[in-house]
Amino acid sequence: MSTPYPAQATLFSCLLVLTFPTIGAAQQTEYLSAAADSVMFIYEGGAIDPCADPPPGLTLLPLGTGFVTGIPKKGLPPDSPTWTGVKFLITAKHVVGGKSKIIVRLNRKDKAEFTCFPLELKWDGKEQNTFVAEKPQVDLAAI
């Protein structure tokens, strides 16, 4: 049986193996848990830290936004007190296309400050962690 949207099926199957290779597992859990109820701002992975005060006269604008979603572990009861599964960042393809590194900024709910973390984007190979829709008219990326 063929799938009506093969690019989406490929993208969905790839999401099951996504990781954040530049940070440790404990940090991944902390960042993604904090991000689950928040919009994430995505910045160019360069020398300017979006969590620090910008230099005088500079307005730092994000490339775009994203959000975290996930696929729960198979068989996880809906009333489980802890969530187990795979989480990933969803954004637009034009936001991350052609980039090798981004910085993701979260607005914290518990304090009046930001949390930032870098992500290296791997577009192919065994360490691939960035997937985009194959159809050019679909502006979707998953990290």
C-alpha positions as a printed Julia matrix, in Angstrom:
143×3 Matrix{Float64}:
  0.0    0.0    0.0
  1.46   3.35  -0.96
  1.37   6.36   1.27
 -0.32   9.49  -0.14
  2.45  11.7    1.31
  5.77   9.83   1.02
  7.88  12.82   2.1
  5.87  13.19   5.3
  6.11   9.45   5.99
  9.88   9.6    5.51
 10.12  12.65   7.74
  7.97  11.02  10.42
 10.0    7.81  10.42
 13.22   9.83  10.71
 11.89  11.72  13.74
 11.96   8.53  15.77
 15.76   8.59  15.93
 16.49  12.29  16.5
 18.96  13.38  19.16
 20.69  16.57  20.25
 24.33  15.44  19.87
 26.03  18.62  21.15
 24.63  18.36  24.69
 24.47  15.53  27.21
 21.39  13.39  27.8
 20.61  15.04  31.15
 20.83  18.51  29.59
 18.67  17.38  26.66
 15.94  16.3   29.05
 16.15  19.56  31.01
 16.11  21.79  27.9
 13.34  19.92  26.16
 11.2   19.72  29.3
 11.56  23.46  29.76
 10.83  24.02  26.08
  7.72  21.86  25.94
  5.47  24.73  27.04
  7.37  27.52  25.34
  8.13  29.02  21.98
 11.77  28.77  21.06
 13.6   31.55  19.23
 16.21  30.39  16.72
 19.34  32.44  16.08
 22.34  32.17  13.77
 25.04  30.05  15.43
 27.69  32.76  15.46
 29.71  34.84  17.86
 26.83  36.85  19.38
 25.09  35.19  22.32
 21.31  35.84  22.18
 21.11  35.31  25.96
 23.58  38.11  26.71
 22.96  41.82  26.44
 23.61  42.87  22.82
 26.4   45.33  22.07
 25.27  48.99  22.04
 23.46  49.93  18.84
 22.83  46.32  17.81
 19.37  44.79  17.66
 19.61  41.03  17.56
 16.72  39.46  15.65
 15.96  35.73  15.51
 15.96  33.8   12.25
 12.58  32.42  13.29
 10.75  30.42  15.91
 10.1   26.79  16.66
  8.38  24.55  19.13
  9.02  21.19  20.74
  6.77  18.22  20.24
  7.27  14.53  20.72
  6.27  10.97  20.11
  5.47   9.12  23.35
  6.96   5.73  24.05
  4.72   2.98  22.74
  2.51   1.64  25.5
  2.91   4.67  27.77
 -0.33   5.02  29.76
 -2.08   8.37  29.18
 -2.15   9.05  32.93
  1.57   8.35  33.44
  3.15  10.89  35.86
  6.29  11.12  33.72
  6.55  11.44  29.98
  8.86   9.08  28.09
  9.54   9.24  24.39
 11.4   11.2   21.72
 11.13  14.99  21.56
 12.23  17.18  18.69
 12.28  20.79  17.53
  9.96  21.78  14.68
 10.62  24.91  12.63
 10.45  26.15   9.05
 12.92  24.83   6.49
 13.82  28.39   5.44
 14.89  29.18   9.02
 17.58  26.48   9.24
 18.28  25.7    5.57
 21.98  25.88   4.73
 23.01  26.36   8.37
 25.53  24.18  10.21
 24.85  25.6   13.67
 22.02  27.45  15.38
 21.42  28.79  18.88
 18.04  28.16  20.44
 16.77  30.62  23.09
 14.02  29.8   25.56
 12.16  32.39  27.57
 12.1   31.02  31.11
  8.82  30.87  33.01
 10.4   30.66  36.46
 12.74  33.67  36.08
 12.98  36.84  34.04
 15.85  35.51  31.94
 16.66  33.36  28.93
 18.28  29.98  28.48
 20.32  29.37  25.33
 21.9   26.27  23.88
 23.73  25.6   20.63
 22.75  22.89  18.19
 24.98  21.6   15.45
 22.9   20.7   12.42
 23.92  17.5   10.65
 22.26  17.2    7.24
 23.42  13.72   6.25
 25.38  10.68   7.32
 25.07   8.54  10.43
 24.86  11.57  12.72
 22.1   13.29  10.74
 19.81  15.18  13.1
 18.12  17.64  10.74
 15.34  16.53   8.42
 13.34  18.58   5.95
 10.35  17.81   3.8
 11.42  16.65   0.33
  8.72  18.64  -1.49
  9.91  22.21  -2.13
  6.46  23.65  -1.38
  6.56  22.19   2.2
  8.48  24.56   4.48
  9.1   22.13   7.36
 12.19  21.07   9.31
 12.62  18.76  12.29
 15.73  18.68  14.48
